[in-house]
Amino acid sequence: MPVGSSGSVIHLRDAVVAPAGFPALAGATLDVGAGELVALRGANGAGKTTLLRLCAGLAPLARGAASVLGVDLAGNRATVRRSVGFVGHRNGLYGELTARENIAFVATLVGATHDEVEVVLDGFGLVGRLADTRASALSAGQRRRTALASLAIRRARLWLLDEPHAALDVDSRQQLDRVFREATASGVTVVYTTHERYTDSQRMPRTITLDAGRVVHDHA
């Protein structure tokens, strides 16, 4: 069952986001706890990406209540951005840099050590020649793992991912799911949008469906 607000990483109550006056999120109510793995489902335009952007501190709250990691989104979105990692359809990598160099660059911004970089690369399967391959030459799955490794090196406590499985083959999707399970086992909360259907309840313990900007189904 969804947790209450006192233990929530994400806490929304009748949250409304209305870019250009249009309610892309029209009164969403939701609680997500630490270490949860959550898939957001729904048709295009249902509000999935808007919900992620709200939680990442990238979209302003118009009405209702919303907090992430205990921070009120109505008043201090910038604080949330420092503890949350958002990966959209674009991975945000520097194509001319290698996987290692991309991660090392992020590491310098947060004060992470060389040893931490190597641990993260190993944890995401970015080893050997792969670590020293330019991002532009990596496969879609390898680029996605590099993007997620950048969230890990900056110690993001909440991962918000827009269609992370898109354009990946079966092996890459399975690798990504394994990364998700390992991250949540360490206490990271992972929320992502998907159009895929899952039958393995261990991989997908909770699925939330949105329609017209509202949560219409929550299956734990």
C-alpha positions as CSV (number, residue, x, y, z in Angstrom):
1,M,0.0,0.0,0.0
2,P,1.2,3.6,-0.6
3,V,2.9,5.1,2.4
4,G,1.6,8.1,4.3
5,S,3.1,11.6,3.9
6,S,5.4,11.2,7.0
7,G,7.4,8.5,5.2
8,S,7.1,9.7,1.7
9,V,9.9,10.6,-0.8
10,I,7.1,11.9,-3.1
11,H,3.9,13.4,-1.6
12,L,1.3,14.9,-3.9
13,R,-2.2,16.0,-2.9
14,D,-4.5,17.3,-5.6
15,A,-1.4,18.6,-7.4
16,V,-2.0,20.7,-10.5
17,V,0.6,21.7,-13.1
18,A,-0.7,24.0,-15.9
19,P,1.9,25.1,-18.4
20,A,0.4,27.9,-20.6
21,G,-2.8,27.6,-18.6
22,F,-3.5,24.0,-19.7
23,P,-3.7,21.5,-16.8
24,A,-1.3,18.8,-17.9
25,L,-1.5,17.5,-14.3
26,A,-5.1,18.0,-13.0
27,G,-5.2,17.1,-9.4
28,A,-2.8,14.1,-8.9
29,T,-2.6,12.5,-5.5
30,L,0.2,10.1,-4.8
31,D,2.7,8.9,-2.2
32,V,6.0,7.1,-2.9
33,G,8.3,5.8,-0.2
34,A,12.0,5.3,0.0
35,G,13.4,2.4,-2.0
36,E,10.3,1.9,-4.1
37,L,10.4,1.0,-7.8
38,V,7.4,2.6,-9.5
39,A,6.2,2.5,-13.1
40,L,3.9,5.3,-14.4
41,R,1.6,4.1,-17.1
42,G,-1.0,5.9,-19.3
43,A,-1.7,7.1,-22.8
44,N,0.3,9.9,-24.4
45,G,-0.8,13.1,-22.8
46,A,-2.0,11.4,-19.6
47,G,0.4,13.5,-17.5
48,K,3.3,11.1,-16.9
49,T,6.2,13.3,-18.0
50,T,4.6,16.3,-16.3
51,L,4.5,14.4,-13.0
52,L,8.2,13.6,-13.4
53,R,9.1,17.2,-14.2
54,L,7.1,18.4,-11.2
55,C,8.9,16.0,-8.9
56,A,12.3,17.0,-10.4
57,G,11.6,20.7,-9.6
58,L,11.4,21.5,-13.3
59,A,7.7,22.3,-13.6
60,P,6.0,24.8,-11.2
61,L,3.1,23.7,-9.0
62,A,0.0,25.7,-9.8
63,R,-2.3,24.4,-7.1
64,G,-2.5,21.7,-4.5
65,A,0.3,20.4,-2.4
66,A,3.5,18.7,-3.4
67,S,6.8,17.8,-1.6
68,V,9.8,15.7,-2.6
69,L,12.3,14.5,-0.1
70,G,10.6,16.7,2.5
71,V,11.0,19.9,0.4
72,D,7.8,21.9,-0.4
73,L,7.8,22.3,-4.2
74,A,5.6,25.3,-3.9
75,G,8.5,27.2,-2.4
76,N,11.9,25.8,-3.1
77,R,12.2,23.8,-6.3
78,A,16.0,24.5,-6.6
79,T,16.7,22.6,-3.4
80,V,15.0,19.5,-4.8
81,R,17.1,19.5,-7.9
82,R,20.3,19.0,-6.0
83,S,19.0,15.6,-4.6
84,V,17.0,14.4,-7.5
85,G,18.2,12.9,-10.8
86,F,16.1,13.3,-14.0
87,V,16.8,11.6,-17.3
88,G,14.5,12.4,-20.2
89,H,14.5,11.0,-23.7
90,R,17.9,12.5,-24.1
91,N,20.5,11.1,-21.8
92,G,22.3,14.4,-21.3
93,L,25.8,13.0,-22.1
94,Y,28.7,14.7,-23.8
95,G,29.1,12.7,-27.0
96,E,32.8,13.5,-27.5
97,L,33.6,12.3,-24.0
98,T,34.0,8.6,-23.0
99,A,31.7,6.9,-20.5
100,R,34.4,7.3,-17.9
101,E,35.0,11.0,-18.7
102,N,31.3,11.7,-18.6
103,I,31.0,10.2,-15.1
104,A,34.3,11.8,-13.9
105,F,33.0,15.2,-15.0
106,V,29.9,14.8,-12.8
107,A,32.1,13.5,-10.0
108,T,34.1,16.7,-10.0
109,L,30.9,18.7,-9.5
110,V,29.9,16.8,-6.4
111,G,33.3,16.1,-4.9
112,A,33.3,12.3,-5.6
113,T,36.7,10.6,-5.8
114,H,38.4,8.6,-8.5
115,D,37.7,5.4,-6.6
116,E,34.0,6.2,-6.5
117,V,34.0,6.7,-10.2
118,E,35.5,3.3,-10.8
119,V,33.1,1.7,-8.4
120,V,30.1,3.2,-10.2
121,L,31.5,2.3,-13.6
122,D,31.9,-1.3,-12.5
123,G,28.4,-1.4,-10.9
124,F,26.8,-0.3,-14.2
125,G,28.8,-2.7,-16.3
126,L,30.8,0.1,-17.9
127,V,34.2,-1.7,-17.8
128,G,37.2,-2.3,-20.0
129,R,37.0,-0.8,-23.5
130,L,33.4,0.2,-22.8
131,A,34.5,2.7,-20.2
132,D,36.9,4.3,-22.6
133,T,34.5,4.5,-25.6
134,R,33.1,7.9,-26.5
135,A,29.4,8.3,-25.6
136,S,28.5,8.9,-29.3
137,A,29.8,5.4,-30.2
138,L,27.9,3.6,-27.4
139,S,24.7,1.6,-28.0
140,A,21.4,3.0,-26.8
141,G,21.5,0.7,-23.7
142,Q,25.1,1.6,-22.9
143,R,24.3,5.3,-23.1
144,R,21.3,4.8,-20.8
145,R,23.5,3.0,-18.3
146,T,26.0,5.8,-18.5
147,A,23.3,8.4,-17.8
148,L,22.1,6.4,-14.8
149,A,25.7,6.0,-13.5
150,S,25.9,9.8,-13.5
151,L,22.9,9.8,-11.1
152,A,24.6,7.3,-8.9
153,I,27.9,9.2,-8.7
154,R,26.1,12.4,-7.7
155,R,24.2,10.3,-5.0
156,A,20.8,11.2,-6.3
157,R,18.2,9.8,-3.8
158,L,15.4,9.9,-6.3
159,W,15.6,8.8,-10.0
160,L,13.0,10.1,-12.3
161,L,13.2,8.5,-15.8
162,D,11.2,9.2,-18.9
163,E,10.8,6.1,-21.0
164,P,14.1,4.6,-20.0
165,H,13.4,1.3,-21.9
166,A,12.7,3.0,-25.2
167,A,14.8,1.8,-28.1
168,L,16.5,-0.9,-26.0
169,D,16.8,-4.5,-27.0
170,V,15.8,-7.3,-24.6
171,D,19.2,-7.8,-23.1
172,S,19.6,-4.0,-22.4
173,R,16.2,-3.8,-20.9
174,Q,17.0,-6.7,-18.5
175,Q,20.3,-5.0,-17.6
176,L,18.4,-1.8,-16.9
177,D,15.9,-3.6,-14.7
178,R,18.8,-5.2,-12.7
179,V,20.2,-1.7,-12.2
180,F,16.8,-0.6,-10.9
181,R,16.6,-3.5,-8.5
182,E,20.1,-2.9,-7.1
183,A,19.4,0.9,-6.7
184,T,16.2,0.4,-4.8
185,A,17.8,-2.2,-2.6
186,S,20.2,0.5,-1.6
187,G,17.4,2.8,-0.7
188,V,17.2,4.8,-3.9
189,T,13.6,5.5,-5.1
190,V,13.1,4.9,-8.8
191,V,10.1,6.3,-10.7
192,Y,9.8,5.9,-14.5
193,T,7.3,6.1,-17.3
194,T,6.7,3.2,-19.5
195,H,4.4,1.8,-22.2
196,E,5.6,-1.8,-21.6
197,R,3.5,-4.4,-19.9
198,Y,5.1,-6.4,-17.1
199,T,4.2,-9.9,-15.9
200,D,7.0,-10.4,-13.5
201,S,5.8,-8.9,-10.2
202,Q,9.3,-8.9,-8.7
203,R,10.6,-6.6,-11.4
204,M,7.5,-4.3,-11.1
205,P,6.1,-4.3,-7.6
206,R,4.1,-1.1,-8.1
207,T,2.3,0.3,-11.2
208,I,0.5,3.6,-11.2
209,T,-1.8,4.6,-14.1
210,L,-2.6,8.2,-15.0
211,D,-5.4,9.4,-17.1
212,A,-6.2,13.1,-17.9
213,G,-3.7,14.2,-15.4
214,R,-5.0,12.2,-12.5
215,V,-4.0,9.0,-10.8
216,V,-6.7,6.5,-11.6
217,H,-5.1,3.2,-10.6
218,D,-2.4,2.2,-8.1
219,H,-1.4,-1.4,-8.0
220,A,1.2,-2.3,-5.4
